[in-house]
Amino acid sequence: MFVDRVKISVESGHGGSGCISFRREKYVPMGGPDGGDGGNGGDVILQATNSEQSLVDLKFQPQWKAERGGNGAGQKMHGANAPHCRIKVPIGTLVFDAATDALICDLKADQQECVVAKGGIGGKGNVHYVSSVNRAPRKAQPGTEGERKELELELKTVADVGLVGFPNAGKSTFLRAVSRARPKTAAYPFTTLHPNVGVIEFEDFQRLTIADIPGLIDGAHLNVGLGHAFLRHIERCRIFCYVLDMAGVDGRDPLQDFAALKNELEHYEPGLSTRPGIILANKIDLPEAAENIRRLRESNPGLEIFPVCAELGEETAAAISALRTLLDAIPPEDEDALLRILARRRKYAKAQSDQDDDDDDYDF
């Protein structure tokens, strides 16, 4: 099961109470106060990791609570600080406050952490309240309470390259051919229902991540088919690899498919179709492919086209080398990218709310 949206409840630990105590030992008259402080409560921390690919674990465990700090004790003994509660999430997780819809953090790097609920502070013992006019204070602080929040987590796949194509174009087959990822492949559409990420390692220890995104169809920007579930994951990819079925096995024209893919990307986000990319002309082992490749080259003279046979793993090395060259030449992601994602999220949330209101008008 693949889950890319989930709501969870988190609560940090309360701080331990300070202690009211007096030193009572033989031969030590009027020993004075010696109550220790309480320990701090545990924080709730979200940690991004490569070992997680989905939010499915949080779907079945939506409530998380850190332990409270230990109470102080006599002889100025400090209460134990509670351990932190760490929640592992996939890289690319956006964390929102469910009450205000405000962005708390964007976890886009391995081992990146974010404290979403701060633990309570331990209370002070009576040793802190001694003074010249109060030699035996019987006063201590209780620990402060921890924070409690409702969070909404949304996963947006972070990959260098996004495979874009219609169903059955050969995206999953290509990913299997160039990496150790093993997405499902079959001779029918929509075998891929959630993103799969493969990693390619080069001899100079550089890595290239490729995301196999579920197949795109006409009207996806209007949420037709997998719609926004597809486009939400591809908007963070830095390079696009358009995978085209050059043999037209399903009776489709690859040139029309390419134009439709660019159109869907542009309608979802203006400028998305202009990101750097290459064309992967797949299924060249079939006789119908030669004429379609010629037509594609004539209609798109400025684009890099790589004829490959993903099923047999042929001619894929040149495509990988071109993707590596493109990636090295691209500047780092600009700061406005996250702002665009948030603006689009609010836009679609408002559209969904308006649609729900319209549906309620017809309830009898």
N, C-alpha and C positions, 0 to 999 in steps of 0.2 A: 504494500500500500504506500502510495506517495501522497504526502500532505504538505502543501506549501502555505497554508494559512491556518492559524490556530490562536485561540485566546486562552491565557493562563492567569492564575491568581498567585501572587507571590507575597510573602510576609517575612520580614526580617525578624531576628530574635530580639526580645526585650533585654535591656541591661539589667544586671544583677543588683540587688539592694546592698547598700552600705550597712556595716555592722555597728551596733552599740555594745561596746565591751570595755572592761576596765582591767588593768593589770593587777592580778592578785597572786602574789608570791610571798613565801615566807621570808622574813627579814627585809621586805620591801614595802614599808608602810606608804600608803597613799600613792600607789603606783601610777594613777592617772589613766586617762582613756587610751585604748589601743585597738579600737575597731577599724578593720580594714575596709577597703573600697570593693565595690562589686565589679564583676567583669563585664566587658562589652558584649553585646549580642552579636550574633553572626550576620554577615551581609548576604544578600542574594545576588549572585554574580552570573551573568550570561557569558559563556566562553565559546568563541567560534573555533571549529576544528574540522580537519579534513576527514575525520572518521565518520562524520554524519552527513547524509545526503538528503535527509527529509526531516520534517517536523513531526513524524508519525508518533514518536515516543511521547511527545508532549500532548498529543491528542488523547492518549489513554492515561496520562498522569498530569492533569491540568492544574493541580494545586501543589505549591512548593512552600515550605516553611523552614526557616533556619532555627537553630537552637538558641535558647536564651543564655545569657551570661551567668556565671556562678555568683552566689552571694559572698560578701566579704565575711571574714571571721576574726576572732580575737588574735592578739599578738601581731596586729597590723598585717594580717594575711590577706592578700588580694584575691578576689574571686577569679576563677578561670575564665578567660576569654573564649567565647563559643567559636567553634569552627565555622567557616563560611560555607554556604550552600551554593555549589557551582552547577549550573545547568548548561550542558553542551548542546550547541545548535550548529547547523551547517553554515559554512562561509556564504555570505551574501544575505544574511538575515537582517531585515529592518525591524526595529523594535519601537512600537508606538504605545503611548498611554491611552488605554481604551476610553477613559473618561473625557479627555481633552483632545484626542487624536493628534497630540504633539509627538514629534519624533524624539525618541530618547537617545538612540544610537544606531549606527550603521556598522555592522560587523562584517567587514570585507577582507580580513586578513587572518591567516591561521594563528591561533592562540591569542587573538585579540579579545580583551575582556571589557565588560561594562558592568558597573555596580548599579543595579536597577532598584534596589531597596537597601538603604543603609541601616545597619543594626543600631539598637539603642545603646546609649552610653551608661556605663555602670555608675551607681550612686556613691557618694562619698561617705566614709565611715565617720564616727564621732571624733576621731583623732584630729580632724580638720577644724573642729569647732571650739577647741580649747582656747581660752583667752585669759587675760588677767582678771577679769570679772566673772568668768565662768570656767572654773577649774575642773568641773566634772560634768561636761555636757552630755545630756541624754537625748541627742538629736543625730539623725543620720538621714541621708537622701535615699529615696527609692530610685531604681534605675529608670531611665526614660524608655518609652515604648518604641518598638520598631515600626517600620513603615509597612503599609499594606497597599498593594496596587493591583489593578487589573490591566494586563498587558495584551496587546495584539501583535503577534509575530507574523511577518510576511517574508517568504523566501523568494529572492530574485537571484537566479543562477548567475554566478560570477565565472566567466570563462573568457579566454582570449578570442576564441573563434566560435561563431555560431553557425551551425549548418541549417540553411534555409531551403525549403523545398516542399513540393506537394507530396501527398502520401504516395508511397511506393516508388519514390524517386531514387532511393538507395542511400539515404543518409545514415541509417543504422549500419548498413553493410559497410559503408566507407569507414565509419568509426571502428568497427571490428577489425578492419583490414590494417589500420594504422596505429592502433593502440591495444591495450589489454582489456579495454571495456568490452562487455559482452551484452549489449542490448538485444532485445528480442527482434528477430527478423522472420518474416513470413510473406507468402505471396498474396497478401490481401492488405487493404489500406488500414491505417491507424493501428499498426502493431505497437507503435510507440505512443504511450499515453502520458508520459512524464519525462522530463529532461534526463539525459544520461551524459555524464562527463567523462571523457577519456583524457589521458595524459601522455604526451610524447616527450621523451627525454633525448637530448642531443649529446654528442660527444663532449661538448664544452660545458656540460652539466646544466645548460639552460633547459627550461621546461615550457611546453606549449599545451594549454588546455583547450579542448574542443568539446562543445556542448551539442549534443544531438537533441534538437527541439522537436516536439510533436508536429506532425504535418500540418501545413497551412492550406486553407482553401479560400475561395472567393468570399468576401464579406467578413473576413476574420476581424477587421477593425470595428465591425458592428457587433462583435461577439457571436458570430455565426460559427458553428462547429466548436472547436476548442477555444477559438476566439482569443479573448484577453488572457486566458490561461497559457496560451502559446506566446503571445507578444510580450507579456509581462516578464518572461524569462530571457527574452532575446535582447531587450533594450540595453542591457549592461555589457553585451559583447562588443569588443573593440573592432573586430573584423567579421565580415560576413562571407560565407562560402555558399554560393548558390548552387545547389545540386539539382541538375536537370536530367530528366529521362530522355536521352537523345533518340531512343528507338520508338518513343511514343507507344509503349506497350499497352497502356490503358486508353489508347485512342486520343491522346492529347498532343497538341503542338508545343514543342519545347520553347519556341520563341514566344508564343502567347503565355506560356507558364512563367517565363522570365519577366515579361511585362506585368503580369498579374502580381507576382511576388513584390516587385518594386512598388507597385501601386498600393498594395496593402500596407507595406512598411511606411510609406509616405503619408497615408491617411491616418495611421495610428499616431505617428509623431513626425511632423514636418522636419525634413533633414535626415531622417533615419536611413532612407534609401541611398543617401550620398556617402555613407561611411565606406571606407576602403574595403575592397573585397575581390574575390576571383570567382570565375564560373567553373564548376566541376561538371564537365560533359560526361555523364555516366552512361554505361551500357554500350560502349563502342564495339563490343564483340558481336552485336546484332547488325545485320546488313542494312537496316533502315537508318542507322546512325550516321553514316558518312555524308549523306545529302543534307541532313539536318545540321551537322557541324559546319558544313560549308555555308549554309544560310545564316547560321548564327554568327560566324566570323564576318560575313558581309554586312550584317545589320548592326554589329557592335564592334567596330574596328579598334576602339580604344581600350577594350577590356581584355584582361588576361584569361584565356580559355585553355583548360587542361583536359584533354580527352583521357578518361580513365575507365577501367573496368573494375569496380569495387568488389564484385563477386569473386574475381580471380586475383585481386590485389595487384593488378598491373598498372604501371605508369603513375603510381601514387606518390613516388619520391619527389618528383618535380613539383607537384602541388604543395607538398609539405614544405619544401624549400622556399617556395614563393610566399607561403603564409608566414614563415619565419622572417623573411626579408621585410614583409609588410609590417609585422609586429615590431621589429627593431626600429623602423622609421617613424612609427606613430608616437606623438608626444603623450605624456601622462594624461589621465582622465582629468578634465577640467572640473573646477569646484561647482559649476552650475549644473552638472549632470544630476546630482542628487536632488537639487531644487526642481528640476524638470520632472523627475520621477514623482516627487511629492505633489507637485501641481497636478499631474495626470491622475494620481490616486484620488485626490480630492474631487477632480472632475467626474471620474467614473462613480465615485461614492455618491455624489449629488445626483447623477443621472439615475442610479439605482434607487435612490430614495424617492425621486420624483415618479419613477415607474411604479414603485410600491404604493405610493399615494393614489395614483391613477387606478390601480387595481382595486384599492379599497372602495373607490367610488362606485364600483359595480357590484359590491357585495350586497345581497338582499337577505 
